[in-house]
Amino acid sequence: MILRRAVRGLGEERPIEGLAGPELRAWILELRSTLSPISVAGYVRTLKVFGNWLAAEELAQAAALRTLRKPRVPDKLVEPISDDAMRRLLAVADVRDRAILLILLDCGLRVSEAAGLRLGDLRPDGTLKVLGKGAKERIVPVGGTARTAIIRYMGQRGAGAPDEPLFLGRRGALDWRGMQQVLKRLKGRAGITGRCSPHSLRHTFARSYLVNGGDVFSLQRILGHTTLDMVKRYVALAELEIVRRIHAVASPADRLLIGPKVSVILPRAVFCRLSEIGDRTRLTVEQLVGAAAERLAASPPVLPALGAMSS
């Protein structure tokens, strides 16, 4: 697709050796009007690889292609899906869609990998055999909650041959476009306005895995990355959350004005409810309690007398 677009943009009859650096750079600048910086960088990378291949095969020098400089890509972090949004998605999902959501969340699969799962990829030890980029296979662990969701879906789906697709739609196998539509439909039902796609679920998995104690090397294997370069982006996401959690415990101002960490004092149900509110408002439980305490101090409630309460 990239090379076809380059041929259309630069001219079908143009010889490779007739391409000049300034002309290529001008065409790449035009791409920026319709493509994201990451996509433009992908175009440049593909053209450079193509140029190096032409030179290695002695088909053309392709100097203009080989000397292209990769544009700088802004180091923009993809925001993960919040816990509250995930609960809302799961609340409106049916049996099949719940299994899809939990596999994407718990295993960090690419949407194409999830859509490509076959019944034979469900291994007896509770792991998944995944076919990733470059036709490379890897084994991915699955947590108990996601396994339970798969078992429930299998009870609804029914048994089949090992090479049959795991997830079915109305007209047969559910492909990656179908999975994207599943997320889009659930997002609308749940009333979620932020980013919510299969790829953002992959980022959510990576962030949560690291925050919950996973290491970068096992994360790299689970995600199917050949290098740690991409994993570093997930580390930055996890560090933000870890710092936020540590600050919630160690905040000098909170400890001065509120006291010990409220998770130790509050009943579990109350703390869990405040945590859900905190996920939506991006505030810690301590901050919510502190705000409530300030409001009560400013305007104390008028309580009925004991005699009135008993009468």
C-alpha positions in Angstrom: 0.0 0.0 0.0 2.8 2.4 0.9 4.8 1.7 -2.3 1.6 2.0 -4.4 0.8 5.4 -2.9 4.4 6.5 -3.6 4.2 5.4 -7.2 0.9 7.3 -7.6 2.3 10.4 -5.9 5.7 10.5 -7.6 4.7 9.3 -11.1 4.3 5.8 -12.4 6.8 6.3 -15.3 9.5 7.8 -13.1 12.7 5.7 -12.9 14.1 5.1 -9.4 17.4 6.8 -10.3 15.4 9.9 -11.5 14.1 10.6 -8.0 15.8 13.5 -6.2 16.0 14.0 -2.4 14.2 17.4 -2.4 11.3 15.9 -4.4 10.9 13.0 -2.0 11.0 15.3 1.0 8.3 17.6 -0.6 6.1 14.5 -1.1 6.6 13.4 2.5 5.6 16.9 3.7 2.4 16.6 1.7 1.7 13.3 3.6 1.7 15.2 6.9 -1.6 16.9 5.9 -3.5 13.6 5.9 -1.4 11.2 8.1 -0.2 11.2 11.6 3.5 11.7 12.4 3.8 8.0 13.3 2.3 7.0 9.9 4.6 9.3 8.0 7.6 7.8 9.8 6.3 4.4 8.7 6.3 5.5 5.1 9.8 6.8 5.3 11.0 3.6 6.9 9.4 1.5 4.2 10.9 3.6 1.4 14.4 3.3 3.0 14.0 -0.5 3.3 12.9 -0.7 -0.3 15.9 1.4 -1.4 18.3 -0.7 0.6 16.8 -3.9 -0.9 17.2 -2.4 -4.5 20.9 -1.6 -3.8 21.6 -5.0 -2.2 20.1 -6.8 -5.2 22.1 -4.5 -7.5 18.8 -3.4 -9.2 19.3 0.3 -8.6 21.4 2.6 -6.5 18.3 4.3 -5.1 20.4 6.9 -3.3 17.4 9.2 -2.8 15.5 6.5 -1.0 18.3 5.2 1.1 19.4 8.6 2.3 15.9 9.7 3.5 16.0 10.9 7.1 13.3 9.6 9.4 11.2 12.4 10.7 10.9 13.0 14.5 7.9 11.5 16.0 6.4 13.2 19.1 6.7 11.1 22.2 3.0 11.0 22.8 1.6 8.6 25.4 -1.6 6.7 24.6 -3.9 7.1 27.6 -5.1 3.7 28.9 -8.7 2.9 29.5 -9.7 3.6 33.1 -10.9 0.9 35.5 -14.3 2.6 35.7 -14.6 2.6 31.8 -13.6 -1.1 31.7 -16.3 -2.0 34.3 -18.9 -0.1 32.3 -17.9 -1.9 29.1 -18.1 -5.3 30.8 -21.5 -4.5 32.3 -23.0 -4.0 28.8 -21.2 -6.9 27.1 -22.8 -10.2 26.2 -21.1 -13.6 26.8 -19.0 -13.4 23.6 -18.1 -9.8 23.8 -17.1 -10.2 27.5 -14.7 -12.9 26.4 -13.2 -10.7 23.7 -12.8 -7.8 26.1 -11.1 -9.8 28.8 -8.8 -11.6 26.3 -7.7 -8.2 25.0 -7.3 -6.7 28.5 -5.7 -9.7 30.1 -3.4 -10.8 27.3 -2.5 -7.6 25.4 -3.2 -9.2 22.0 -3.3 -7.2 18.8 -6.8 -7.1 17.4 -5.6 -9.2 14.4 -4.1 -11.8 16.8 -7.3 -12.1 18.8 -9.4 -12.4 15.6 -7.0 -15.1 14.3 -7.4 -17.3 17.3 -8.5 -20.9 16.5 -10.1 -23.4 18.8 -6.8 -25.4 18.7 -5.0 -22.4 20.1 -6.7 -22.9 23.5 -4.1 -25.0 25.3 -4.9 -27.5 28.1 -2.6 -25.6 30.5 -4.8 -22.5 30.2 -2.5 -20.5 27.9 -3.0 -19.3 24.3 -1.0 -20.0 21.2 -0.9 -16.7 19.3 0.3 -16.1 15.8 1.8 -12.7 15.7 3.6 -10.4 13.2 5.9 -12.1 10.8 4.0 -15.4 11.4 5.9 -15.8 14.7 4.1 -17.9 17.3 4.2 -17.3 21.0 2.6 -18.6 24.1 0.6 -16.1 26.2 -0.7 -16.7 29.7 -4.4 -16.1 30.6 -5.7 -15.1 34.0 -8.5 -17.0 35.8 -11.2 -14.3 35.1 -10.5 -14.3 31.3 -10.4 -18.2 31.3 -13.8 -18.3 32.9 -15.1 -15.9 30.3 -13.8 -18.1 27.5 -15.3 -21.2 29.1 -18.7 -19.5 29.3 -18.4 -18.4 25.7 -17.4 -21.9 24.6 -20.5 -23.3 26.3 -22.6 -20.9 24.2 -20.6 -21.4 21.0 -20.3 -25.1 21.0 -17.4 -27.4 20.2 -15.7 -27.5 16.8 -12.6 -28.6 14.9 -9.2 -27.3 16.1 -8.8 -25.1 12.9 -12.2 -23.3 13.4 -12.1 -19.7 14.5 -12.7 -19.1 18.2 -14.9 -16.0 17.8 -17.9 -16.2 15.5 -20.2 -13.5 14.2 -23.4 -13.8 12.3 -21.8 -14.7 9.1 -18.9 -16.9 10.3 -15.5 -15.9 11.6 -15.3 -12.5 13.4 -12.4 -10.7 11.8 -10.5 -7.8 13.1 -12.9 -5.2 11.6 -15.7 -7.0 13.4 -13.9 -6.8 16.7 -13.3 -3.1 16.2 -17.1 -2.7 15.6 -17.7 -4.7 18.8 -15.7 -2.2 20.8 -17.3 0.7 19.1 -20.8 -0.6 19.8 -20.0 -1.4 23.5 -18.4 2.1 23.9 -21.7 3.7 22.7 -23.8 1.5 25.0 -21.6 2.3 28.0 -21.6 6.0 27.3 -17.9 6.3 27.1 -16.6 9.4 25.3 -12.8 8.9 25.5 -10.5 6.7 23.4 -11.7 3.1 23.5 -10.3 0.7 20.9 -8.6 -2.7 20.7 -5.2 -1.0 20.6 -6.0 1.1 23.6 -6.8 -2.1 25.5 -3.3 -3.4 24.5 -1.8 -0.2 26.1 -4.1 -0.7 29.1 -2.8 -4.2 29.6 0.8 -3.2 29.3 0.4 -0.3 31.8 -1.5 -2.5 34.3 0.9 -5.4 34.0 3.8 -3.2 35.0 2.0 -1.3 37.7 0.9 -4.6 39.3 4.4 -6.0 39.5 5.2 -7.4 36.1 8.7 -6.9 34.6 9.6 -5.4 31.1 11.2 -8.6 29.8 8.2 -10.9 30.4 6.0 -8.0 29.1 8.0 -7.9 25.9 7.5 -11.7 25.4 3.8 -11.5 26.0 3.3 -8.6 23.7 5.4 -10.1 21.0 7.9 -7.2 20.6 11.3 -8.1 19.2 13.0 -5.2 21.0 12.4 -3.2 24.2 12.0 0.1 22.3 8.2 -0.1 22.3 8.1 -1.5 25.8 9.8 1.7 27.1 6.7 3.7 26.1 4.6 1.4 28.4 7.1 1.8 31.2 6.5 5.6 31.0 2.8 5.0 31.3 3.3 2.7 34.3 5.7 5.1 36.0 3.1 7.8 36.0 0.6 5.5 37.7 3.1 4.2 40.2 4.2 7.7 41.2 0.6 8.7 41.6 -0.1 5.8 43.9 3.0 6.4 45.9 2.2 10.1 46.3 -1.3 9.2 47.4 0.3 7.3 50.4 3.2 9.6 51.0 1.6 13.1 50.4 2.9 15.3 53.2 -0.1 17.7 53.0 -2.6 14.8 53.0 -0.9 13.2 56.0 -0.8 16.6 57.8 -4.4 17.5 57.3 -6.1 14.1 56.9 -4.0 11.7 58.9 -3.1 8.1 58.2 -3.9 6.5 54.8 -7.7 6.3 54.7 -7.7 2.8 53.1 -6.7 1.5 56.5 -9.5 3.4 58.3 -12.5 3.2 55.9 -14.8 0.2 55.6 -13.8 -1.8 52.4 -17.1 -1.1 50.6 -16.8 2.7 51.2 -13.2 2.7 50.1 -14.0 0.7 46.9 -16.8 3.2 46.1 -14.5 6.2 46.6 -11.9 4.5 44.4 -14.5 4.2 41.6 -15.3 7.9 41.9 -11.5 8.6 42.0 -11.0 6.8 38.7 -13.6 9.0 37.0 -12.4 12.2 38.5 -8.6 11.4 38.5 -8.5 12.1 42.2 -7.2 9.9 45.0 -9.4 8.6 47.8 -7.5 10.8 50.2 -8.2 13.8 48.1 -11.9 13.0 48.0 -12.0 12.5 51.8 -10.1 15.7 52.3 -12.5 17.7 50.1 -15.5 16.2 52.0 -13.9 17.1 55.3 -13.4 20.7 54.2 -17.0 21.0 53.1 -18.3 19.6 56.4 -16.0 22.0 58.3 -17.3 25.0 56.3 -21.0 23.9 56.6 -21.6 21.4 59.4 -24.8 19.4 58.9 -27.7 19.9 61.3 -28.5 16.6 63.0 -31.8 15.9 64.7 -31.9 15.4 68.5 -31.8 11.9 69.8 -35.3 12.2 71.2 -36.6 13.2 67.8 -34.9 10.3 66.1 -36.4 7.8 68.5 -40.0 9.2 68.4 
